Amino acid sequence: MSSIIIGVVFIVGGLSGTLALIGTNSSTALAVVGMLLVGRGIYRIRKQRAQQQAH
């Protein structure tokens, strides 16, 4: 769940131009990293729910 929240912050900060990825100074790259974090968080939640239903 925390990776989803952090990912959303990265996306919003990157797209607004107020934050940038360290080492690249690219706000677009930060938004892409944010999307990857959100995707990872969704994948982990779905995987956890599937395991709970299997029991």
N, C-alpha and C positions, 0 to 999 in steps of 0.2 A: 504494500500500500504506500509506503514511504517513497518508493521509486516513482510511482505515478505522480505524487505531489511534487517531488523535485523535478521530474520531467516537465510538468506543466509550468512550473516557475521558469525553467530554462527556455521553454518555447515562448512564453509571454515576454520574458526579458530579451531573448534573441530577436524576436520579431519587432519588438518596440525599439530596438537599437540601444537600450540602456545597459545591457550586459553583453559581454563578448567572451568567446572561448579563450582561455589562457594559452599563450604561445602563438596563437594565430590572429588575435584581435578581430575575429570574424563573428559577427552576431548570427549570421546564417548557419555557420557550423554549430554554434551553440543550440540553435533551434533543432537541427538535425539530431544532435546528441539527446536533446530533450525528447524527441519523438522515439528514439531508440529506447530510452528509459521507460517511457509510457508503455511501449510495446512489451518490454520485458516484464513490467509490473502486471499487465493484463494477462500475459502468458502464465506467470507464476500463480495468479489468483485462479485462473481457469484450471490449471493443473492441480492445485490444492483442492478445489471443489470436486473435481473428477475423482480424486483419491478418496474423499469423504463419502461420495455416493457409492463407491465400490465396496465399502465396508458394510 
